[in-house]
Amino acid sequence: MTEKSPPAETKNDENQARQIETTATRLVKYCLTIPEQLMRASYLSEKLVEMPDDQLLEVLRFITKKAIKRVPPFMELMREASKFNKIHEMLGPYRISRIYHAAVRKKYSTVMDFFSSSKPRLSDEGDTQAFELYGYPDKTIGERRQMARNHNPLVLDKLGYDPDPEVIRRILFNPRTTEQDVIKITSRRPNKPELLDVIYNNAKWIGRYQVRIALARNPYAYPRTALAILTTLMIQDIRDIANDPNLHPEVLSRAKEILFEKQK
């Protein structure tokens, strides 16, 4: 008795899966050969944006699934979470919405993470009060931005309460700024999601594990920020996030899904 050939549809699916795996693997490996992080982010974004929506969807899903399984080099690429903000800029709101809804239809939660438009779990109301108490409310924005280049740690500490994203950005580039300084700013509650995004978009500091944890655990961050970071965290930290009732429901749900994936 002769064996029946698999249906043409099954063969097509298998071929498509192999093509996605090849494309994603080559893209990630090549990205990691580019030493300069901003160039790496631009290259990755350009290549993904050039893809049709369905291919972009599948490639991103493949990369994130491999990162959850802690497979190098996918895990290494995902550690630099800020790369994916460049994709947002290049795609634009209309295409982001289109891809997001396609991911929803396919139940590709790891891709949905990158394009979530949900608001933070908590309002940043009250952040101004901290600035008035501990910052420099008597200084102009221009003066505070200039002061962010200061080498005095006490000045930098007070500036960490500033509501101006440009002040925070300059603190991050100050050579006297330490990881503990950045963690303190990132952990502050209440906080402004725009300020937390400044840290998320900084290639140097988002590479620090403790900074990523502080961002993921801050209920004042945009959920998409925490969601993009989750795949880069260790299982115990993901478990802690999954059990934190202060965080956005999307973040809690995704953390539980990742735990399930890791335990397969």
N, C-alpha and C positions, 0 to 999 in steps of 0.2 A: 504494500500500500504506500503510495507516494505522499510525502508531507505537503501540506498546503502552504503556499507562500503567505506571509503576513499581508494583510490588506495594505493597499497603496497609501491609505491615510496614516496608518501606523508608521510606515517607512518614512513618510514625509515629516511626521512629528519627531521621529528619531534623528533624522538629518538636520532638522531645524534646531533641535536641542544640542547637537554636536557643533553646529555653526555658532550658536550662542556661546557655548563653552569656549570654543577657540577664540572668538572675537573678544570676549571678556578677559580671558587669561592673557592674551597678547597685549591688550590695552593696559591692564594693570601692571604687568611686568615691565612694559616699556615706560610707563609713568614713573616707576620707581628708579629708573636709570637717569632721570632728569634731576640733577642735584639741587637746583634752585626751586624752592617750594612754590613761589608765585607762578613761575613758568610751568611747573608741573600741574598746578591747578588750572591754568589757562588751557594747556594741552588737553587734559582730561575733559574739561568742559566743552571745548571745541569739538572733540571727537564724539562725545555723547549727543550734543545738540545737532550734529550733522545726521544722526540716525533718524529713521522714521520712528514715529511714536511707539509702534509695537515692538520694534527692536530695542529701543531705549528702555522700554519697560522690562523686557526680558533680561537684558544685560545688567541693569541695576539690580534686579531680583537675584540674579546669579551671584553677583559680587557680594551683596549683603548676606545671602545665605551662607556663602563660604566664610565670610567674616564671622558670623555667629558660631560657626564650627571651629573658629580660630585657625583657619588654614592660611599659612603665609603664601603669597604676598598680599592676599586680600585683607587680612587683618592689619597689616602694616599700612596699607592705603587708607583704611577706614579710621585709623588713629588720628589722621589729619582731617578731622571732620569739617574744618572750615573750607576745604576744597569744594564741597557741594553747594556752598552759597554762591560760588561763581556760576554754577549751572543755573541757579534761580535767576540771576541777572540776565543771562544770555537767552533763556527760554522765554521770559516775559510772562505776564499774568495769564493771558489767554491760553497759551500752550500748557502752562503749569496746570491750569484748571482741567484742561482736556486729558492730560496724562493722569492726573490724580483720580478723575472719575473712571478712567479705564482701569486703573489699579484697584479701585473699589469694586468694580464689576468682576474682576478676576480674583478678588480677595487676596491681593498681593500686599499684605500689611507692611512688609519691609520697604516697599517702594512708596506706599502711602505716607510713611514716616517723613520722607524728604519734602513732601509737598503739602503737609498739613497747614491749614490757615487758622487753626484754633487759637483762642486768646489764652493768656496765662491763667493758671488756677486762681491766683489772688491778684487783687488790684494793687497798683503801686502807690495808692493814696497813703500818705504818711512819710514817703521818702524825702519830701522837701523839708519836713520837720527835722529829720536827722542832719540834713545839710546845714540848716540854720543853727542847730545845737553844736555840731562838731566840725563843720567845714569853715569856709571863708565867705559868708554871705555879704560881708562888707566890701569884698573885692569885685571888680568888674569881670566879665567873662574873659576879656583880653588879658587881664592881669593874672587870672587863675590859669589860663592856658600857658602863659609864660612861666609861671611858678612850677608847672608840671615838669619842667626841665631841671628843677632844683635838685641838689644832691643831699639835702637835709632830710633824713628819714621821718622826722616829726612833721615837716611840711607835707611830704608825700602822703603820710598817714591821714592828715586832715583833708587833703585833696581827694582821697579815696571815697569821700562822702559826696563828691560833687555830682550834680545832676546833668552836667554837660558831657555828652559822649566824647567830644574832642579832648577834653581834659583827661578823661580816662584813657583814651587812645595814646596820648602823649606820656602818661604814666607808664603804660605798658612798654613803651620804647625807651624809657629812661634806664640807663645801664645800672643805676643804683637800686632799681626795683627788684625785690626778691620774690620767690615763689610764694612765701607766706603773705606778702603784701597782696599779691593777686588773689590768693585764696580768700583773704579777708574781704576784699571788694566783691568777689564772686559769691560769697556766702551771706552777704549782708541782706537783712530782711527788715522792712520792705526794701524793694529794689526796683529799678526800671528795666523792663525787658530790652530796651534799646541799648542800655549800658552793658547788659550781660551779653548781648550780641557782639559788642565791640570786642569782648574777650574771646568769644566763640570764633570770631573772624581773625584773630591774631595767630599766625602760623606758629610762632614760638611757644606761646603759653597754652594753646589748645593741645599741644603735644605732651603736656605734663599731666600725668594720670590723676593726681589729686585735684587739679583744676577742673578736669572733666567731671569728676565725681561731684564737686561743689556745684557745677553748672546743672548737672542732671538732677540734683536733689533740691534745687532752688525753685519753689512753686511760683516765683515771679518771672521765670524764664519762659520764652515762647515754647510750647510743647514740641514744635519741630526741632528746636535746639536739643532738648533732652532726648528726643527720639533718635536723632542722628548719632548721638554719643553712645546710646545704650549698647550697641553691638560691640563696642570697644572695651567694655568693662568686664571685670572678673565676676564669676558666678555669684559670689557672696554679696558683692555690691549690687548686682542686679536683684538679688533676693531682697536686700534691704529696701531698695527702691519699690519693688512690687508690694511691700508691706507698709509703705508710707502713705497714710491717708491724706496728707497735706498736698500731695501731688495731683496733677491733672489726670482724670480718668483714662485718657488716651495713653498716657505714660505708664500708668499702672497696668493697663490691659496688655500693652506691648511688652512690658517687662515680664509678665507672666507667660506670654507666648514664647519669648526668647528662652526662658527657663525650661519650658516644655521642649523646645527644639534642641537645646543643649543636652537634655537628658535622654534623647532618642538613641 
